[in-house]
Amino acid sequence: MISQIPTICPYCGTGCSVNLIVQDGKVVGTNPNIRSPVNEGKLCPKGTYCHQFIHSPDRLKKPLVRKGGVFVETDWETVYQLIAQKFKSYTPDEIGVLASARCTNEDNYVLMKFARGVLKTNNLDHCARLCHEATMTGLTLSFGTGAMTNSIPDIGESECVFCLGSNTFEQHPLIGRQIVRAQAAGGKFIYADPRYTPTAIQSDLFLQFFSGSDVAVLNCIMGEIIRNGWEDKEFIASRTREFESLKKVVLQSRYSPQNVSLLTGVSKEDLLLAAQWIGTSASCTVLYAMGLSQQSGGINNVRAIANLMMLTGNIGRPGTGVNALRGQNNVQGACDMGCLPGFFPGYQPVTDSLIHRKIGRIWKFPDGICPPKEGLNITNIFQRAGARQNGIKALFLVGENPLVTEPDQNTTLHAIQNVEFLVVSDIFFTKTCEYAHIVLPAACFAEKDGTATNTERRVQHLSKAINPLGEAKPDWEIITDIARVMGFEKQFPYHSPEEIFGEITEVCEPYHGMTYVRIRHPDGICWPCPFDDHAGTPILYNDRFYHPDGKGVFCPVEWKEPSEIPGKEFPFRLTSGRIIWHWHAGAMTRRSKNLADEVNEAYIEIHPSDASSARIVDGDMVQVRSRKGRLSCRARVVSDIKEGMVFMPLIFDSALNRLIGLPDDVQAGISEYKPICVAIEPAGEEEEGS
């Protein structure tokens, strides 16, 4: 018998609806859901083959315990007792917990509650720290909250789409369809990037600039809009403040088209045309992703975008807005659930005494919850793990593989090797699992019910298609069982994700009006949804921002040189990004045959003139060196990248991270993924054979 089970694609933050085809208890194929307003019956290659990793022979199927340097299988109750005994032996400050942007809202909520209620710690974080902390911080300063302002279908209504820091047609292909829809209706598409990507091919105006010059370009455009009187004076007067401070900055001569052209490599004429299109369009929307946020100046980049949209009055209407495209499938949801060191669910500060008491009353832990102080973020957790004094001694990692994904690999490896107790829950035996004391087999997306929140704040339902392989369990169930063994059965009475979601709607204010029945509708619900029968909020800030006075705040920013600039020793600017065939570190896509057949090794792209000067030809093995590390990979000589720039994809055990060091962004703890400077040279015989 064949059945089709509706669920959500497990890859990017678009949140495409898919039907998993099940035959004899096995997922054998995938069909797009034609009813979804997100993907409208279409899928990208990753979504088309998202079923292929589910039945991989190397899926974790039984709990593993390290004994004498080797892992042995054990039963669940034994492993629960071991975990409970060890966790009880540590103080809250000695424990770090990492959630996952790949897990459901229910998984993440239960883990967050476990950390703060059972372990009493706020040392809780997840990988959004590396991708979208700049967005959360920057947009909160400008608008009052840090989320995508408009819906995905809404992009197709824009008269001018401005995209930078996102190769949308490869990273979020179904959002790319909305750009095409906007163009078909007569809209203009401006694209800024160092590479001539598939997204650039679609553009009406391509601004090929050097990574790290985003603020200069944005300030230049804003200066020209003001000089020509294209700013929305009524919007500025009624809905914003601090406009005069913005004018003072963007009208400086350093941001004139002529000066910015020399700085960025974009022609003066193209800068003027971009300003005209943005300034005179009835509606304009901005799309961006990690290319803009994963910089030491990422927060300033986000502020500049918010300034541009407020300047032109492109907030709170169809076809407008600041749209940060989330990376992994549930980055938004993991943040919403409070898997952050400083926030309870719904972005309620852990330091607020009134909120702290409210959460405590709802949860009813007899011995109280975590103290009202901010915990350690993911970067600090690894810096402190294994330290002799005041260190993190125990780690609980759910769906995270930091030995592949963390930028500072030296610090992370030292932490993982030296921590006293490491528990990892995952679907595969990852590189991080090699150092664990206990490994727990988790259910994948096809093996559990739950919800996920996509990039546009749309909460959607996942349906269980098959039973978990072997003895694997959903993470919410694993955590609930551990809490029971540790004496907190009354606080974790859950028997289903629906019960957990009911509690989420009580604790997380933006979800208050949602129910499981309503979430099962193909449209889902965009938060905030403040009360029962509320339809949700696809567009934020219709009439006011989320600051107490209801006004948006202009936050003028100055362009600063990237923390690294090219020189004789490291002459190339390296940027990075995702490609259409793989996602993140590739743990799932590399186990999908059709995707792995397309690309199966790391590589670096280099311009022909740069390759010639470096004595490199297409297909050569090369050595790439930065100030922080080195690696070997194959070179691809392409004319699509700007001279002086090189590009590496974020896949294949994230080899790129060997070149990245400690975070440079003090405010957000974000490493400078884009750009860093490197040297490239032909690999020696030793590297070629490695």
C-alpha positions in Angstrom: 0.0 0.0 0.0 1.3 3.5 -0.9 0.4 6.6 1.1 1.5 10.3 0.9 2.2 12.1 4.2 2.4 15.9 4.3 5.4 17.4 6.0 8.0 20.2 5.7 11.3 20.0 3.8 14.2 19.7 6.3 16.7 21.9 4.6 16.5 25.7 4.2 14.3 28.3 6.0 11.8 28.6 3.1 9.7 25.9 4.6 8.4 24.1 1.5 5.6 21.6 2.0 6.3 18.1 0.7 4.5 14.8 0.6 6.6 11.9 1.6 5.6 8.8 -0.4 5.5 5.7 1.9 5.4 2.1 0.8 5.6 -0.8 3.2 6.9 1.3 6.1 9.6 3.0 4.1 9.9 6.4 2.5 10.5 5.9 -1.2 9.9 9.3 -2.8 8.8 12.9 -2.5 6.1 15.0 -4.1 5.6 18.7 -3.7 2.4 19.9 -2.0 0.5 22.0 -4.5 -1.6 23.6 -1.8 1.3 25.4 0.0 1.4 29.2 -0.4 5.2 28.9 0.1 6.3 26.6 -2.7 3.0 26.2 -4.7 3.7 22.7 -5.9 7.4 23.2 -6.7 10.6 21.9 -5.1 14.3 22.6 -5.6 16.7 19.6 -6.0 17.3 19.3 -2.3 13.6 19.1 -1.5 13.0 16.7 -4.4 15.5 14.2 -2.9 15.0 15.0 0.8 13.9 11.4 1.4 17.1 9.8 0.3 19.1 10.1 3.5 16.3 8.8 5.8 17.1 5.1 5.4 20.9 5.5 5.2 22.6 2.4 6.6 24.7 4.5 9.0 21.6 6.0 10.8 22.0 5.8 14.6 19.6 3.2 15.9 20.6 2.4 19.5 22.0 4.3 22.5 25.8 4.1 22.7 28.0 4.4 25.8 31.7 4.8 25.7 33.5 2.1 27.7 37.3 1.7 27.7 37.6 3.8 24.6 35.0 2.0 22.5 31.2 2.5 22.1 28.9 -0.3 23.2 25.1 -0.5 22.6 22.9 -0.2 25.6 19.2 0.2 26.5 17.4 3.5 27.0 16.7 3.2 30.7 20.4 2.4 31.5 21.5 5.5 29.5 18.9 7.7 31.2 20.2 6.7 34.6 23.8 7.4 33.6 22.9 10.9 32.2 20.8 11.8 35.2 23.5 10.8 37.6 26.2 12.8 35.8 24.1 15.9 35.3 23.2 16.0 39.0 26.9 16.1 39.8 27.5 19.5 38.1 26.5 23.0 39.1 24.4 25.1 36.6 27.4 27.2 35.7 29.4 24.0 34.7 26.9 22.8 32.1 26.4 24.0 28.5 23.4 23.1 26.3 23.1 23.4 22.5 19.8 23.2 20.7 19.3 22.8 17.0 17.8 24.8 14.1 17.0 21.4 12.5 14.8 20.2 15.4 11.1 21.0 15.7 9.7 23.7 17.9 8.6 21.1 20.4 12.0 19.5 20.6 13.6 22.8 21.2 11.1 24.0 23.7 11.4 20.9 25.8 15.2 21.2 25.7 15.1 24.9 26.6 12.8 24.1 29.6 15.1 21.2 30.6 18.1 23.5 30.6 16.4 26.3 32.6 14.2 24.2 34.8 16.1 20.9 35.5 19.7 22.0 35.0 19.0 25.6 36.2 21.3 27.0 33.5 21.1 29.8 30.9 24.2 28.5 29.1 22.0 27.6 26.2 22.4 28.5 22.5 22.4 27.1 18.9 23.9 27.8 15.5 21.8 30.9 14.8 24.5 32.7 16.7 26.7 32.3 13.6 24.0 33.1 11.0 21.4 35.5 12.2 22.5 37.2 15.5 23.4 40.3 13.5 19.8 40.4 12.2 18.2 39.9 15.6 20.4 42.6 17.1 20.3 45.1 14.2 16.6 44.9 13.5 15.7 45.0 17.1 17.6 48.3 17.5 15.8 49.7 14.4 12.3 48.2 14.6 11.9 46.7 18.0 12.1 43.0 17.0 14.5 41.0 14.8 12.4 39.0 12.3 11.6 39.0 8.6 8.9 41.7 8.1 6.9 40.3 5.1 5.7 37.0 3.7 7.3 35.0 0.9 4.4 35.5 -1.5 4.5 39.2 -0.8 7.9 39.5 -2.5 6.2 38.8 -5.8 4.2 42.0 -5.4 7.2 44.3 -5.2 8.0 46.9 -7.9 11.7 46.8 -7.0 13.6 43.9 -5.4 17.0 44.7 -3.9 19.0 41.5 -3.0 22.5 41.5 -1.4 24.3 38.9 0.6 22.1 36.1 -0.7 22.5 33.9 -3.8 18.7 33.4 -3.5 18.3 31.2 -6.6 20.6 28.6 -5.2 20.1 29.1 -1.4 16.3 29.6 -1.4 15.2 28.7 -4.9 11.5 28.8 -4.2 11.8 32.4 -2.9 13.7 33.1 -6.1 10.4 32.2 -7.9 8.8 35.2 -6.2 11.6 37.5 -7.7 10.7 36.2 -11.1 7.0 36.8 -10.4 7.8 40.4 -9.4 9.8 40.9 -12.7 7.0 39.4 -14.8 4.7 42.1 -13.4 7.1 44.8 -14.4 9.2 45.0 -11.3 13.0 45.7 -11.3 15.5 43.3 -9.7 18.8 44.7 -8.3 21.4 42.2 -7.2 24.7 42.9 -5.4 27.4 40.2 -5.0 31.1 39.6 -5.7 30.1 36.6 -7.9 28.1 36.4 -11.1 25.8 33.7 -9.6 22.6 32.2 -11.0 20.8 35.0 -9.1 22.9 37.6 -10.9 21.9 36.1 -14.3 18.3 37.0 -13.5 19.0 40.5 -12.4 18.1 43.7 -14.2 21.0 45.5 -12.6 24.1 43.7 -11.2 26.4 45.5 -8.7 29.5 43.4 -8.5 31.3 44.7 -5.5 34.0 43.5 -3.0 32.8 41.7 0.1 32.7 44.0 3.1 31.7 47.2 1.3 27.9 46.8 1.9 27.5 49.8 4.2 29.4 52.1 1.7 27.0 51.0 -1.1 23.9 51.4 1.1 25.0 54.8 2.4 25.7 56.0 -1.1 22.3 55.0 -2.3 20.6 56.7 0.7 22.6 59.9 0.0 21.4 60.0 -3.6 17.8 59.4 -2.6 17.9 62.3 -0.2 19.7 64.6 -2.7 17.0 63.9 -5.2 14.1 64.3 -2.8 13.0 60.7 -3.2 12.7 60.0 0.5 9.2 59.4 2.0 8.9 62.6 4.0 5.5 61.7 5.4 6.6 58.3 6.6 9.8 59.7 8.1 7.9 62.5 10.0 5.1 60.3 11.4 6.7 56.9 12.0 10.5 57.4 12.6 13.0 59.3 14.7 16.7 60.3 14.4 16.4 61.1 10.7 18.7 64.2 10.9 21.5 62.0 12.3 21.1 59.7 9.3 21.3 62.6 6.9 24.5 63.9 8.5 26.2 60.5 7.8 25.0 59.5 4.4 25.5 63.0 2.8 29.2 63.0 3.5 31.4 63.2 0.5 33.0 59.9 1.3 29.7 58.3 0.2 29.4 60.1 -3.1 28.9 57.8 -6.1 32.3 58.7 -7.4 34.1 57.8 -4.1 32.1 54.7 -3.5 32.7 53.5 -7.0 36.5 53.7 -6.4 36.0 51.8 -3.1 33.7 49.0 -4.3 34.4 48.5 -8.0 30.8 49.3 -8.9 30.4 52.0 -11.6 29.1 55.4 -10.6 26.3 55.0 -13.2 25.1 51.8 -11.7 25.0 53.2 -8.2 23.0 56.2 -9.4 20.6 53.9 -11.3 20.1 51.7 -8.2 19.3 54.7 -6.1 16.8 55.9 -8.7 15.0 52.6 -8.9 14.8 52.1 -5.2 13.9 55.8 -4.5 11.2 56.1 -7.1 9.5 52.7 -6.9 6.0 52.6 -5.3 7.2 49.5 -3.3 10.7 48.1 -2.7 11.8 45.1 -0.7 15.2 44.0 0.4 16.3 40.4 0.6 19.6 39.4 2.3 21.2 36.4 4.1 24.5 35.3 5.5 26.6 37.1 3.0 25.6 40.3 4.7 25.3 39.2 8.3 28.4 36.9 8.7 30.8 39.8 8.9 32.4 41.6 11.8 30.3 44.6 10.8 27.2 42.5 10.3 25.0 44.4 12.7 25.9 47.7 10.9 25.0 46.1 7.6 21.6 45.2 8.9 21.1 48.7 10.4 21.9 50.3 7.1 19.3 48.1 5.3 16.7 49.1 7.9 17.7 52.8 7.4 17.1 52.5 3.6 13.7 50.9 4.0 12.5 53.5 6.5 14.0 56.3 4.4 11.8 55.3 1.5 8.8 54.3 3.5 9.0 50.7 2.4 7.8 49.1 5.6 4.4 47.7 6.6 3.0 47.4 3.1 2.7 44.6 0.5 5.8 44.3 -1.6 8.1 46.1 0.9 10.1 45.2 4.0 13.4 43.9 5.3 13.5 40.2 4.6 16.3 38.3 6.2 16.2 34.8 4.6 16.9 32.3 7.4 19.4 29.5 6.7 18.3 26.2 8.3 14.7 25.0 8.3 13.9 26.0 11.9 16.3 28.8 12.8 13.4 31.1 13.4 11.6 28.6 15.5 14.6 27.7 17.7 15.0 31.4 18.4 11.3 31.8 19.1 11.5 28.9 21.6 14.1 30.7 23.7 17.1 28.6 22.7 19.3 31.7 23.4 21.3 32.6 26.5 19.4 35.8 27.2 15.8 35.0 26.3 12.9 32.9 27.3 10.4 31.9 24.5 9.0 34.9 22.6 12.2 37.0 23.2 11.3 37.7 26.9 14.6 38.7 28.7 15.8 36.2 31.3 17.0 39.2 33.3 13.5 40.7 33.7 12.4 39.8 37.2 8.7 40.0 36.3 9.0 37.7 33.3 11.2 35.4 35.4 8.6 35.0 38.0 5.8 34.6 35.4 7.7 31.7 33.7 8.4 30.1 37.1 4.7 30.1 38.0 3.8 28.5 34.7 6.5 25.8 34.9 6.0 25.0 38.6 9.4 23.6 39.4 9.5 23.0 43.2 13.1 24.1 43.5 12.8 27.1 41.1 14.3 27.7 37.7 17.5 29.3 36.3 18.7 32.6 37.9 17.7 35.8 36.2 21.1 36.3 34.5 22.2 35.9 30.9 24.1 32.7 30.2 27.0 31.9 27.9 26.6 31.9 24.2 27.9 29.1 21.9 31.2 30.8 21.4 31.8 31.4 25.1 30.6 27.9 26.0 33.4 26.4 23.9 35.9 28.9 25.2 35.1 27.9 28.7 34.7 24.2 28.1 37.6 22.2 29.6 39.0 25.2 31.4 40.6 24.4 34.7 38.9 27.2 36.7 35.2 28.3 36.2 35.0 26.0 33.2 32.2 24.2 31.5 32.5 20.5 32.5 29.5 19.0 30.9 27.8 19.5 27.5 24.5 18.3 26.1 24.3 18.7 22.4 21.1 18.1 20.5 21.4 18.0 16.7 24.6 20.0 16.7 27.9 19.0 15.3 30.3 21.8 16.3 33.5 20.0 15.2 32.2 20.6 11.7 30.2 23.8 12.0 32.0 26.0 14.5 34.4 28.5 13.0 37.2 28.3 15.6 38.1 24.6 15.2 41.1 24.7 17.5 39.1 26.0 20.5 36.2 23.7 19.7 38.4 20.6 19.5 40.1 21.5 22.7 36.8 21.9 24.4 35.3 18.7 23.1 38.4 16.7 24.0 38.6 18.1 27.5 35.1 18.4 28.7 34.3 15.8 31.5 30.9 14.7 30.2 29.6 15.0 26.6 26.1 13.8 25.5 25.2 14.0 21.8 21.8 13.4 20.3 21.8 13.1 16.5 20.6 11.0 13.6 24.1 10.1 12.4 27.4 9.3 14.2 29.0 12.7 13.5 32.6 13.8 14.0 31.6 15.3 17.4 30.1 11.9 18.4 33.6 10.4 18.2 34.5 12.3 21.4 31.1 11.8 23.2 30.6 9.7 26.4 27.0 9.0 25.4 25.4 9.1 21.9 21.6 9.0 21.6 19.8 8.0 18.4 17.3 10.7 17.4 14.3 10.5 15.0 14.6 12.5 11.8 12.0 14.9 10.3 10.1 12.0 8.7 9.7 10.1 11.9 8.0 12.6 14.1 5.1 15.0 14.4 5.7 18.6 15.4 5.9 22.2 14.1 8.6 24.4 12.5 8.7 28.1 11.9 10.1 29.2 8.5 11.9 32.4 7.5 8.6 34.4 7.2 7.5 33.5 10.7 5.0 30.9 9.3 4.4 28.1 11.8 3.7 24.9 9.9 3.0 21.3 10.8 5.2 18.2 10.2 3.5 14.8 10.1 5.1 11.5 11.1 5.4 9.4 8.0 7.2 6.3 9.4 8.3 4.9 12.7 11.8 5.9 13.9 14.5 3.5 12.7 15.6 1.0 15.3 15.2 2.3 18.8 15.5 6.0 17.8 13.2 8.5 19.5 12.1 12.1 18.9 14.3 14.5 20.9 11.4 15.8 22.9 10.7 12.3 24.1 14.3 11.6 25.0 14.5 14.8 27.0 11.2 14.2 28.7 12.4 10.8 29.8 15.6 12.2 31.2 13.7 14.8 33.1 11.5 12.0 34.5 14.5 10.1 35.8 15.9 13.2 37.3 12.7 13.7 39.4 10.7 16.2 37.3 8.0 14.0 35.8 5.2 16.5 36.8 7.0 19.3 35.0 7.4 17.1 31.8 4.0 15.3 31.5 4.1 15.2 27.7 2.8 12.3 25.7 2.6 14.1 22.3 3.9 17.2 20.5 0.4 18.6 20.5 0.5 18.8 24.3 3.9 20.5 24.2 2.6 23.0 21.6 -0.3 23.9 23.9 2.2 24.9 26.5 4.3 26.8 23.9 1.3 29.0 23.1 0.9 29.8 26.8 4.6 30.8 27.3 5.5 32.3 23.9 3.4 35.4 23.4 3.6 35.6 19.5 2.1 32.1 19.4 -0.8 32.8 21.9 -3.7 32.4 19.5 -2.4 29.3 17.7 -3.7 25.7 18.1 -2.6 22.4 16.6 -5.8 22.2 14.6 -5.2 25.5 13.0 -1.5 24.8 12.4 -2.4 21.7 10.4 -4.0 23.9 7.7 -1.7 24.1 4.6 -1.3 27.8 5.1 0.0 27.6 8.6 0.0 30.8 10.7 2.5 33.7 10.7 3.2 35.1 14.1 2.3 37.2 15.9 -1.1 35.6 16.4 -2.3 37.2 19.6 -5.7 35.6 20.1 -8.0 32.7 19.1 -9.3 33.1 15.5 -6.6 35.7 14.7 -5.5 35.0 11.1 -1.8 35.7 11.9 0.4 38.6 10.7 2.1 38.1 7.3 3.3 41.8 7.3 4.8 43.5 10.4 4.6 47.1 11.4 1.5 48.1 9.4 0.9 51.1 11.6 3.6 51.1 14.3 7.0 49.6 15.2 7.6 47.6 18.3 9.4 50.3 20.2 7.4 51.8 23.2 6.7 55.0 21.2 5.8 53.0 18.1 8.5 54.6 16.0 11.3 53.2 14.0 14.8 54.4 14.9 17.3 55.5 12.2 20.7 54.1 13.3 23.3 55.7 11.1 26.4 53.7 10.5 29.8 54.4 9.0 31.6 52.1 6.6 34.7 50.5 8.1 37.3 48.5 6.4 36.9 44.7 7.0 39.0 43.3 9.8 41.2 41.8 7.1 42.3 43.5 3.8 44.4 42.0 1.0 48.1 42.3 1.1 51.3 40.7 -0.3 51.1 37.6 1.9 47.3 37.1 1.6 46.2 38.8 -1.7 42.7 37.3 -2.2 39.4 38.1 -0.4 37.6 34.8 0.3 33.8 34.7 0.5 31.6 31.7 1.0 28.1 30.5 0.6 25.8 27.6 -0.2 25.2 25.9 -3.5 22.0 24.4 -4.9 23.0 20.8 -4.5 24.0 20.7 -0.8 23.0 22.3 2.5 25.2 23.4 5.5 27.8 20.8 6.2 26.1 18.2 4.0 25.4 15.6 6.7 22.1 14.8 5.0 22.6 15.9 1.4 25.9 14.0 1.1 23.9 10.9 1.9 21.4 11.7 -0.9 22.7 10.0 -4.0 21.3 12.3 -6.6 22.8 15.4 -4.8 26.2 13.8 -4.1 26.5 12.8 -7.7 26.4 16.4 -8.7 29.1 17.7 -6.3 31.1 15.5 -4.0 34.2 17.4 -2.9 35.2 20.8 -1.6 36.5 23.3 -4.1 37.5 27.0 -4.4 36.6 29.3 -7.3 39.1 31.8 -8.7 39.1 34.3 -11.5 41.2 33.3 -14.6 43.6 36.2 -14.2 44.2 35.5 -10.6 44.7 31.8 -11.4 47.3 32.7 -14.0 49.3 34.8 -11.5 49.1 32.0 -8.9 50.2 29.4 -11.5 47.0 27.5 -11.1 44.9 25.8 -13.8 41.4 24.5 -13.6 41.2 21.2 -11.7 44.5 21.6 -9.8 44.8 20.7 -6.2 45.7 23.9 -4.3 46.7 24.9 -0.8 44.6 27.7 0.7 46.2 29.6 3.6 44.7 32.2 5.9 46.0 33.9 9.1 44.2 31.3 11.1 44.8 28.0 9.2 45.1 26.1 5.9 43.5 23.5 3.8 43.8 21.7 0.5 41.1 21.4 -2.1 40.5 21.5 -5.9 40.5 24.8 -7.9 37.8 25.8 -10.3 38.8 28.6 -12.6 35.7 30.6 -13.5 35.1 34.1 -14.9 32.0 34.6 -12.8 33.8 35.9 -9.8 35.3 39.3 -9.4 39.1 39.6 -9.7 40.7 39.5 -6.4 37.9 37.4 -4.9 37.7 33.7 -4.3 34.8 31.6 -3.2 34.3 28.3 -1.3 31.0 26.5 -0.6 29.9 25.7 3.0 29.9 21.9 2.6 32.0 18.8 3.0 32.8 18.9 6.7 33.0 22.7 6.4 36.6 22.6 5.4 36.3 26.4 5.2 36.2 26.6 9.0 39.8 25.7 9.1 40.5 29.2 7.8 38.3 31.0 10.2 39.3 32.1 13.7 37.8 33.6 16.8 34.8 35.9 16.5 35.6 39.5 15.8 32.1 41.0 16.3 32.0 41.8 20.0 28.3 42.6 20.0 27.1 39.4 18.4 29.9 36.9 18.7 29.9 36.4 14.9 33.1 35.3 13.0 34.2 37.1 9.9 33.2 34.5 7.3 33.0 37.1 4.6 35.5 38.4 3.8 38.7 37.0 5.1 42.0 37.1 3.2 43.9 34.1 1.9 46.8 33.0 -0.2 46.4 30.3 -2.9 49.2 28.2 -4.4 49.6 24.9 -6.2 49.5 22.0 -3.6 52.8 20.2 -3.1 53.1 16.5 -3.5 52.3 16.0 0.2 49.0 17.9 -0.1 48.1 16.1 -3.3 48.4 12.7 -1.7 46.6 13.7 1.5 
